[in-house]
């Protein structure tokens, strides 16, 4: 398994450009728990329910929040996400 960090994201919380907004409580808690400092261009794996995808971080000055640029066509279905994350 690769060493890219996994962070929760709400796949229904996308901006008008299709980027995932990283401002939901689950995302904030995951970032804090893993002590992740967000940086432009950083790659993370985002998961939610039974889905996951790699995304590249970008700061959105329009909304004053961090977002993840993802390719919606590459979302992967995962069997049991709880096996992939440490709870």
N, C-alpha and C positions, 0 to 999 in steps of 0.2 A: 504494500500500500504506500502511496506517496506521502510526502510530509506537508502537503498543503493543508492549512487549518480549515476546519469545518465550522460554519456559523449558520444559525437559523435565519431564515428569511421568509417573509410572507409573500408568496408568489402573486397574490392579488393586489399587492401594494406597489404597482409600477407607475412611473411617471409617463408623461405624454410621449417620451422618446423610447419607452419600453425598458427603461433601466429600473432595477429593483431599488426601492427606497430602503435604506438601512436604519430606519427610525422606529421600528416596532419594538415592543418590550422584550420579546424573545431574542431579537438580534442584539439589543443593548446588553442584556444579561449574559449572552454567550461571549460577546466581546470583552466584557468586564471580567468574567470568570476565567477566560484564557489570557487575560492581560494583553490583548491585541491593540496595538496602536495603528490606526489606519493611515495608509500612505498612498498617494496617487500612483496608479500603475500596479499596485500590489494585487496578487491573485489569491482568491479564497474560494473554497467550495461552499456553496449555499445549499441548505437542505430545508425541507418542509414537508410534513405529512410523509408521503412515500416518493418524493421527488428530490433530485439533487442536480446541481449544475455548477460549473466553474464560472467565476465572474471576475472582472477586473475593476478595481476600485477607482472611483473618480469623484472629486468633490463637485457638488452642484451649487454654484453661487446663487443661481436663481431661487432655489428653495432653502439655501443655507444648511444643507444636509449632505451626507455621503450617500452615494448610489453605487450600484454594481452594474457594469455593462455586461450583458449576457447575450448568448445566441439562443433565442427561444426554441430553435429547431434542434438544439442539442440537450434538452432536458432529459435526464435519465430517470427511469422508474427504478426504484430499489425495493428489494423484498421486505426487509425489516430494518428501518433506519435506526432503531434503538440498539441494534447490534453493532452499528458503525460508530456510534458516539459514546463517549464515557459520561454516564449520568451520575 
